[in-house]
Amino acid sequence: MLILITVVVLVGALCLTNLLMTFGVIRRLREHTELLGGSRSGDRPVLGISVGEAPAPFASVTTDGQPLTGPAGFRLVAFFSSSCSACPERVAPFADYVRVNRVEREGVLAVVLGPDEATVPYLDDLAAVAQVCREPADGELTKAFAVSGYPAFCLLDADGVVAAAGFDPGALPAPVAA
């Protein structure tokens, strides 16, 4: 009988320990959900610059070999990363946004980050609606806009000042006619 009581007490203690550890795991999962959910819901800024500020001047070259300078002259700037799992699914909504709002290709810049060797299957889709630049993760365009996450979308006014920014192109307002 003593053995049975000992086994029941040990199993009870083990179950209680398991229950306490489960509560700890649940608490940590809630913290992580808040952190991750905040990055997509707008709690975390997309850019290191705020709405109403202008990005630093930049100069780059498109994948077609055309030189670019800015930010003035651009209406919409998008940042994609070759290592981003959400980037491919945001290309079609981005292209739709450009078409629906009739933003001229010359006013749209898509920046793809990653090594040149990285194959990005959506480059042709981006090139149809935007001028495309490729650069490393610490490139001049990324620094000029102080991008903090990918994909990132930025709507600029006629003076090159940030009018809106977000992780979803569908959440951006329609651009105001220049």
C-alpha positions in Angstrom: 0.0 0.0 0.0 2.9 2.3 0.8 4.2 1.9 -2.8 0.8 2.8 -4.3 0.6 6.0 -2.2 4.1 7.0 -3.2 3.4 6.4 -6.9 0.1 8.5 -6.7 1.9 11.3 -4.9 4.8 11.3 -7.5 2.3 11.3 -10.4 0.4 14.1 -8.8 3.6 16.1 -8.3 4.6 15.4 -11.9 1.1 16.6 -13.2 1.3 19.7 -11.1 4.8 20.5 -12.4 3.6 19.9 -16.0 0.6 22.2 -15.4 2.8 25.0 -14.1 5.2 24.7 -17.0 2.3 24.8 -19.4 1.1 28.1 -17.9 4.6 29.5 -18.4 4.6 28.4 -22.1 1.2 29.9 -22.6 2.4 33.2 -21.1 5.4 33.3 -23.4 3.3 32.5 -26.4 1.1 35.4 -25.6 4.1 37.7 -25.4 5.4 36.5 -28.7 2.0 36.8 -30.3 1.8 40.4 -29.2 5.3 41.1 -30.5 4.6 39.5 -33.9 1.1 40.8 -34.1 2.2 44.3 -33.4 4.7 44.3 -36.2 1.9 43.6 -38.7 -0.9 45.7 -37.2 0.9 49.0 -37.4 2.2 49.2 -33.8 5.8 48.9 -35.1 6.8 51.6 -37.7 7.5 50.4 -41.2 10.1 53.1 -41.7 12.6 54.8 -39.4 11.3 58.1 -40.8 7.8 59.3 -39.9 4.9 60.5 -42.0 5.7 64.1 -42.9 9.4 63.5 -43.2 11.4 63.1 -46.4 13.9 60.2 -46.9 17.5 61.1 -47.4 18.5 61.8 -51.0 19.6 58.7 -52.9 21.1 57.7 -56.1 20.8 54.2 -57.6 20.7 52.3 -60.9 17.8 50.2 -62.1 18.1 46.6 -63.2 17.8 48.1 -66.8 20.9 50.2 -66.2 19.0 53.5 -65.8 20.3 56.0 -63.2 17.8 57.1 -60.5 17.9 59.9 -58.0 15.3 60.8 -55.4 13.1 60.9 -53.5 11.4 63.7 -55.4 9.7 62.4 -58.5 8.6 59.1 -56.9 5.0 58.5 -55.8 5.3 54.9 -54.5 8.3 53.0 -53.2 8.2 49.3 -52.3 10.9 47.2 -50.5 11.1 43.4 -51.0 13.7 41.0 -49.6 14.8 37.8 -51.3 14.8 36.1 -47.9 11.3 37.4 -46.9 8.6 34.7 -46.9 5.7 37.2 -47.1 7.2 39.2 -50.0 6.0 37.0 -52.9 2.4 37.1 -51.8 2.5 41.0 -51.6 3.7 41.5 -55.3 0.2 41.0 -56.9 -1.6 43.4 -54.5 1.3 45.9 -55.0 0.9 45.6 -58.8 -2.9 45.9 -58.5 -2.5 49.1 -56.3 -0.3 50.6 -59.0 -2.8 49.8 -61.8 -5.9 50.8 -59.9 -4.5 54.1 -58.8 -2.9 54.7 -62.3 0.5 55.5 -61.0 2.9 55.9 -63.8 5.8 53.3 -64.0 8.3 56.2 -63.8 6.9 57.2 -60.4 7.1 53.7 -58.9 10.3 52.2 -57.4 10.6 48.6 -56.3 13.7 47.8 -54.3 14.7 44.1 -54.0 17.2 43.3 -51.3 19.5 40.3 -51.3 22.5 38.9 -53.1 22.5 39.1 -56.9 22.8 35.4 -57.0 19.5 35.0 -55.2 16.8 34.2 -57.7 13.7 36.3 -57.1 10.9 34.9 -59.3 8.7 38.0 -59.0 11.3 40.4 -60.6 9.5 40.4 -63.9 6.1 41.1 -62.3 7.6 44.1 -60.5 9.4 45.3 -63.7 6.0 45.5 -65.4 4.7 48.2 -63.0 7.8 49.7 -61.5 11.4 50.6 -61.9 13.4 47.9 -60.1 16.6 48.3 -58.2 18.6 45.5 -56.5 20.8 46.2 -53.6 22.3 44.5 -50.5 20.4 44.7 -47.2 22.5 47.7 -46.1 22.1 49.5 -49.4 21.7 53.2 -50.0 17.9 53.1 -50.6 17.2 51.0 -47.5 19.3 53.5 -45.4 17.5 56.5 -47.0 14.1 55.2 -46.0 15.3 53.5 -42.8 13.3 50.4 -43.6 12.6 48.2 -40.5 10.7 45.2 -42.0 9.8 43.6 -45.3 7.8 43.9 -47.4 7.4 47.7 -46.9 5.4 50.1 -48.9 5.7 53.9 -48.9 3.5 56.5 -50.5 5.2 59.8 -51.2 3.7 63.2 -52.0 4.8 65.4 -54.9 7.6 66.8 -52.8 9.0 63.4 -51.9 7.7 63.5 -48.3 6.3 60.3 -46.8 2.5 60.5 -46.9 1.8 56.9 -45.7 3.6 53.7 -45.1 2.7 50.1 -44.3 3.4 46.4 -44.6 0.3 45.9 -46.9 -0.1 47.9 -50.2 -3.9 47.5 -50.0 -3.9 49.5 -46.7 -2.3 52.6 -48.3 -4.6 55.5 -49.3 -5.0 56.4 -52.9 -2.3 58.9 -54.0 -3.3 62.5 -54.3 -2.9 63.8 -57.8 0.3 65.8 -58.3 
